[in-house]
Amino acid sequence: MKEFSEYFGNTIKISQPSIFKRFHEIRAGEDFLGSLQQKGFFGMLWEVKLFNKAWDIYRPSCWKCKLEIREAGYEMPFADFQRSGFKSKGVLNLPKGEKLTIEPHLFKGFCEIKNLQEESLIKIKLKTGFGDKGEITFIKKADLIDKYPWVVILGYIIALEQRHRAANSGV
């Protein structure tokens, strides 16, 4: 099984083949790494499939800004993302007390995943055009990204949600 660290230096692309379906493909060049599919009427559940594993990223309540992550087929979440107050930046709480920071920059058009020392590990740049597209660039190697590959997709989802919210509010 490959890991994200093997793609260090390469650009990973996420694209939505059809604007009428809420399905995204994750590719590194010609290699198909996985998929991402938004489910439900309100889009509160994302199904992530990467490296022959599956996870669910979901919002437990429509009234909260919290996102929880669980393995597909299980009920209990093992990680969660919580925004810091009214800011767009938030903390991702991982198992065993590990933490990462996810910081979207709406007006700059990218999202960063940082460690607790505020070192940027991953940069996710959203592209404009028909459908949702993005490019993932690995800035620094990290064991947490290999251990939890869904973290990269969570950063992409947070950046997408922020872009859609800004478009709907007229910002």
BALUMMI-60611 format. One line per field, with one value per residue: x, y, z of N, C-alpha, C in turn; residue in three letters. Coordinates in pm, whole numbers. Layout:
BEGIN
nu <- X; ...
nv <- Y; ...
nw <- Z; ...
cau <- X; ...
cav <- Y; ...
caw <- Z; ...
cu <- X; ...
cv <- Y; ...
cw <- Z; ...
resn <- ala; ...
***
This chain:
BEGIN
nu <- 83; 60; 174; 108; 350; 513; 441; 558; 665; 529; 228; -94; -411; -747; -1057; -1380; -1558; -1815; -2036; -2288; -2299; -2209; -1939; -1596; -1270; -951; -629; -289; -102; -140; -218; -477; -588; -800; -1140; -1400; -1707; -2001; -2275; -2627; -2910; -2870; -2599; -2432; -2259; -1958; -1808; -1508; -1264; -958; -650; -742; -896; -1170; -1346; -1575; -1661; -1834; -2099; -2218; -2442; -2665; -2650; -2404; -2056; -1881; -1690; -1684; -1496; -1502; -1440; -1555; -1862; -1865; -1990; -1893; -1703; -1352; -1195; -1203; -1288; -1273; -1376; -1209; -1371; -1524; -1361; -1214; -1012; -911; -883; -772; -844; -678; -650; -486; -410; -289; -253; -351; -349; -584; -604; -787; -755; -948; -954; -707; -716; -638; -571; -420; -252; -125; 129; 155; 360; 326; 427; 397; 254; 104; -36; -334; -477; -750; -911; -1052; -1342; -1556; -1725; -1583; -1244; -909; -566; -315; -33; 255; 441; 612; 738; 545; 472; 217; 45; 82; -9; -274; -434; -671; -678; -581; -786; -987; -900; -937; -1218; -1298; -1199; -1353; -1616; -1597; -1559; -1804; -1984; -1908; -1973; -2248; -2325; -2259; -2014
nv <- -118; 216; 534; 878; 1012; 912; 1051; 1294; 1601; 1569; 1677; 1642; 1596; 1692; 1640; 1715; 1518; 1545; 1814; 1782; 1577; 1486; 1393; 1327; 1280; 1158; 1206; 1130; 1236; 997; 802; 661; 750; 760; 835; 1079; 1144; 1328; 1287; 1256; 1476; 1738; 1744; 1666; 1460; 1314; 1075; 914; 754; 614; 473; 204; 205; 325; 613; 815; 1147; 1372; 1598; 1624; 1764; 2000; 2245; 2292; 2375; 2176; 1900; 1549; 1243; 911; 558; 390; 223; 211; 348; 524; 822; 885; 1103; 1465; 1788; 2116; 2447; 2754; 2950; 3221; 3219; 3106; 2929; 2621; 2342; 2015; 1732; 1443; 1080; 957; 1200; 1365; 1655; 1876; 2177; 2337; 2575; 2776; 3009; 3228; 3455; 3441; 3205; 2944; 2664; 2567; 2303; 2263; 2182; 2168; 2341; 2544; 2501; 2474; 2199; 2096; 2231; 2332; 2417; 2570; 2551; 2752; 2741; 2518; 2304; 2159; 2185; 2103; 2139; 1962; 2017; 1893; 2021; 1968; 1664; 1443; 1223; 1196; 1249; 1031; 836; 911; 950; 1071; 1326; 1513; 1526; 1619; 1882; 1980; 1957; 2142; 2380; 2388; 2408; 2657; 2822; 2782; 2878; 3147; 3224; 3195; 3384; 3622; 3745
nw <- 0; -91; 37; 129; 154; -43; -264; -242; -363; -600; -764; -644; -772; -735; -871; -1006; -1200; -1320; -1313; -1225; -1047; -715; -684; -652; -791; -696; -794; -881; -1116; -1356; -1183; -996; -690; -510; -404; -345; -210; -176; 32; 107; 154; 253; 237; 448; 492; 397; 201; 204; 17; 16; -78; -58; 176; 380; 498; 689; 683; 865; 963; 1279; 1365; 1226; 1339; 1441; 1395; 1391; 1271; 1238; 1230; 1121; 1084; 793; 823; 1097; 1409; 1608; 1631; 1578; 1558; 1548; 1410; 1511; 1491; 1580; 1774; 1613; 1401; 1091; 1105; 1260; 1495; 1458; 1623; 1686; 1730; 2029; 2139; 1952; 1744; 1479; 1284; 1084; 841; 651; 381; 254; 74; -40; -168; -93; 131; 434; 604; 917; 1161; 1524; 1581; 1407; 1151; 809; 651; 438; 142; 2; -289; -432; -745; -1008; -1218; -1409; -1196; -894; -819; -725; -612; -449; -258; -113; 139; 350; 482; 683; 947; 1053; 841; 674; 845; 890; 624; 539; 637; 457; 270; 432; 476; 215; 196; 393; 283; 49; 158; 281; 59; -77; 113; 122; -139; -136; 51; -60; -33
cau <- 0; 135; 140; 119; 490; 572; 405; 622; 721; 429; 101; -211; -524; -883; -1146; -1519; -1579; -1945; -2086; -2421; -2284; -2122; -1836; -1464; -1163; -822; -529; -151; -70; -237; -253; -603; -563; -923; -1256; -1467; -1845; -2089; -2402; -2734; -2979; -2805; -2456; -2365; -2175; -1863; -1750; -1371; -1199; -818; -558; -822; -962; -1283; -1382; -1687; -1646; -1974; -2138; -2314; -2563; -2663; -2635; -2266; -1950; -1791; -1687; -1632; -1443; -1511; -1418; -1681; -1925; -1864; -2074; -1820; -1594; -1223; -1130; -1296; -1236; -1352; -1330; -1172; -1466; -1583; -1256; -1220; -907; -956; -793; -811; -803; -656; -632; -364; -378; -219; -334; -308; -426; -627; -627; -822; -737; -1050; -922; -584; -753; -578; -589; -297; -256; -4; 146; 140; 468; 286; 498; 303; 281; 33; -107; -442; -519; -873; -909; -1180; -1391; -1675; -1703; -1484; -1113; -806; -432; -255; 112; 316; 552; 702; 694; 494; 423; 73; -27; 85; -90; -413; -438; -796; -658; -564; -919; -1061; -860; -1004; -1360; -1313; -1179; -1472; -1730; -1579; -1583; -1947; -2050; -1880; -2048; -2391; -2351; -2233; -1887
cav <- 0; 341; 638; 1011; 1057; 868; 1149; 1420; 1662; 1561; 1746; 1556; 1674; 1649; 1700; 1672; 1489; 1596; 1916; 1741; 1475; 1529; 1290; 1380; 1182; 1201; 1147; 1178; 1205; 900; 709; 686; 727; 739; 916; 1156; 1161; 1393; 1214; 1318; 1590; 1861; 1732; 1664; 1341; 1293; 941; 923; 625; 637; 362; 85; 222; 417; 691; 907; 1278; 1416; 1701; 1556; 1844; 2114; 2366; 2302; 2385; 2066; 1785; 1429; 1144; 772; 460; 351; 108; 225; 456; 617; 896; 876; 1234; 1574; 1919; 2221; 2582; 2837; 3061; 3263; 3217; 2992; 2838; 2528; 2238; 1877; 1644; 1307; 985; 961; 1337; 1437; 1765; 1952; 2298; 2358; 2718; 2819; 3150; 3244; 3555; 3401; 3091; 2817; 2616; 2506; 2212; 2292; 2111; 2258; 2440; 2635; 2473; 2431; 2064; 2075; 2346; 2290; 2533; 2547; 2606; 2804; 2680; 2435; 2198; 2184; 2128; 2146; 2082; 1941; 2020; 1856; 2112; 1901; 1528; 1427; 1089; 1201; 1246; 892; 760; 952; 1015; 1144; 1464; 1594; 1543; 1706; 2019; 2014; 1975; 2267; 2489; 2391; 2459; 2800; 2888; 2777; 2969; 3284; 3248; 3206; 3503; 3743; 3808
caw <- 0; -99; 133; 71; 152; -169; -365; -206; -483; -707; -737; -642; -819; -703; -970; -1010; -1342; -1366; -1220; -1180; -943; -606; -680; -686; -809; -645; -882; -885; -1255; -1408; -1075; -926; -548; -436; -440; -243; -252; -81; 40; 185; 94; 295; 218; 577; 500; 288; 203; 152; -10; -19; -53; -23; 305; 369; 616; 677; 745; 874; 1058; 1368; 1379; 1133; 1418; 1489; 1294; 1418; 1181; 1303; 1137; 1167; 979; 728; 884; 1243; 1459; 1694; 1567; 1645; 1546; 1519; 1375; 1575; 1459; 1695; 1786; 1487; 1300; 998; 1148; 1362; 1542; 1432; 1733; 1638; 1839; 2110; 2176; 1846; 1692; 1363; 1262; 946; 828; 515; 346; 150; -27; -108; -250; -55; 268; 485; 718; 992; 1286; 1639; 1578; 1301; 1027; 706; 600; 312; 87; -87; -369; -508; -882; -1055; -1342; -1390; -1097; -791; -849; -633; -620; -318; -262; 14; 166; 443; 514; 819; 975; 1078; 713; 629; 940; 871; 492; 521; 683; 338; 211; 525; 442; 90; 227; 467; 187; -37; 234; 301; -69; -106; 207; 78; -263; -101; 132; -140; 7
cu <- 88; 88; 160; 264; 561; 539; 462; 692; 627; 305; -12; -331; -655; -975; -1284; -1552; -1710; -1997; -2224; -2417; -2187; -2016; -1705; -1365; -1033; -715; -393; -99; -178; -282; -382; -580; -690; -1035; -1315; -1608; -1927; -2224; -2503; -2789; -2910; -2653; -2378; -2274; -2087; -1805; -1615; -1316; -1059; -737; -630; -877; -1073; -1312; -1504; -1650; -1785; -1991; -2244; -2445; -2554; -2642; -2492; -2170; -1851; -1803; -1627; -1593; -1454; -1476; -1553; -1734; -1929; -1948; -1997; -1710; -1464; -1144; -1236; -1221; -1329; -1292; -1302; -1264; -1531; -1481; -1275; -1116; -959; -854; -854; -755; -799; -646; -496; -318; -304; -312; -268; -398; -459; -670; -659; -801; -829; -1004; -791; -607; -685; -604; -459; -328; -121; 6; 136; 248; 445; 371; 398; 346; 225; -36; -207; -493; -642; -862; -1048; -1216; -1518; -1643; -1597; -1355; -1013; -674; -375; -104; 164; 440; 657; 648; 652; 439; 272; -8; -28; -5; -239; -426; -565; -784; -647; -700; -1006; -1026; -927; -1154; -1384; -1296; -1300; -1593; -1719; -1604; -1732; -2025; -2031; -1959; -2196; -2422; -2322; -2106; -1801
cv <- 125; 437; 773; 1058; 1015; 964; 1287; 1477; 1656; 1639; 1645; 1642; 1608; 1718; 1638; 1647; 1545; 1698; 1882; 1634; 1526; 1422; 1352; 1264; 1242; 1128; 1212; 1141; 1116; 800; 753; 650; 698; 830; 983; 1180; 1222; 1324; 1293; 1442; 1722; 1855; 1730; 1542; 1333; 1153; 945; 782; 655; 513; 238; 88; 325; 484; 775; 1034; 1339; 1525; 1638; 1633; 1962; 2245; 2389; 2312; 2270; 1957; 1667; 1329; 1007; 681; 419; 223; 112; 346; 564; 690; 879; 1007; 1339; 1702; 2024; 2356; 2659; 2959; 3093; 3264; 3098; 2888; 2746; 2423; 2102; 1791; 1501; 1211; 1002; 1104; 1417; 1543; 1825; 2075; 2308; 2504; 2755; 2969; 3176; 3338; 3524; 3275; 2960; 2786; 2549; 2411; 2226; 2202; 2212; 2363; 2544; 2621; 2418; 2295; 2045; 2204; 2295; 2414; 2495; 2617; 2655; 2738; 2602; 2321; 2240; 2113; 2180; 2077; 2075; 1935; 1989; 1941; 2044; 1762; 1520; 1286; 1087; 1194; 1104; 804; 785; 1023; 1096; 1290; 1558; 1625; 1631; 1852; 2068; 2040; 2108; 2387; 2502; 2450; 2610; 2877; 2892; 2870; 3114; 3319; 3267; 3332; 3632; 3814; 3830
cw <- 0; 9; 66; 64; 24; -282; -334; -330; -602; -666; -746; -678; -776; -803; -961; -1157; -1398; -1265; -1166; -1072; -838; -580; -727; -700; -759; -725; -862; -1024; -1313; -1301; -1007; -780; -471; -485; -317; -292; -141; -85; 122; 118; 128; 283; 347; 595; 375; 306; 132; 135; -62; 13; 0; 119; 288; 504; 585; 751; 746; 978; 1149; 1385; 1282; 1207; 1464; 1372; 1307; 1311; 1256; 1196; 1201; 1051; 922; 792; 1036; 1283; 1535; 1618; 1647; 1635; 1519; 1486; 1434; 1541; 1588; 1699; 1653; 1374; 1206; 1033; 1258; 1393; 1512; 1544; 1683; 1755; 1906; 2140; 2071; 1788; 1568; 1353; 1114; 934; 683; 499; 227; 39; -99; -192; -217; 92; 310; 599; 787; 1114; 1401; 1648; 1468; 1174; 926; 650; 460; 271; -15; -158; -450; -643; -918; -1187; -1313; -1296; -996; -828; -748; -660; -480; -335; -122; 34; 253; 472; 660; 836; 998; 949; 656; 717; 920; 736; 467; 564; 564; 276; 302; 499; 315; 114; 298; 374; 94; 34; 254; 172; -101; -15; 165; -49; -233; -23; 57; -101; -112
resn <- met; lys; glu; phe; ser; glu; tyr; phe; gly; asn; thr; ile; lys; ile; ser; gln; pro; ser; ile; phe; lys; arg; phe; his; glu; ile; arg; ala; gly; glu; asp; phe; leu; gly; ser; leu; gln; gln; lys; gly; phe; phe; gly; met; leu; trp; glu; val; lys; leu; phe; asn; lys; ala; trp; asp; ile; tyr; arg; pro; ser; cys; trp; lys; cys; lys; leu; glu; ile; arg; glu; ala; gly; tyr; glu; met; pro; phe; ala; asp; phe; gln; arg; ser; gly; phe; lys; ser; lys; gly; val; leu; asn; leu; pro; lys; gly; glu; lys; leu; thr; ile; glu; pro; his; leu; phe; lys; gly; phe; cys; glu; ile; lys; asn; leu; gln; glu; glu; ser; leu; ile; lys; ile; lys; leu; lys; thr; gly; phe; gly; asp; lys; gly; glu; ile; thr; phe; ile; lys; lys; ala; asp; leu; ile; asp; lys; tyr; pro; trp; val; val; ile; leu; gly; tyr; ile; ile; ala; leu; glu; gln; arg; his; arg; ala; ala; asn; ser; gly; val
***
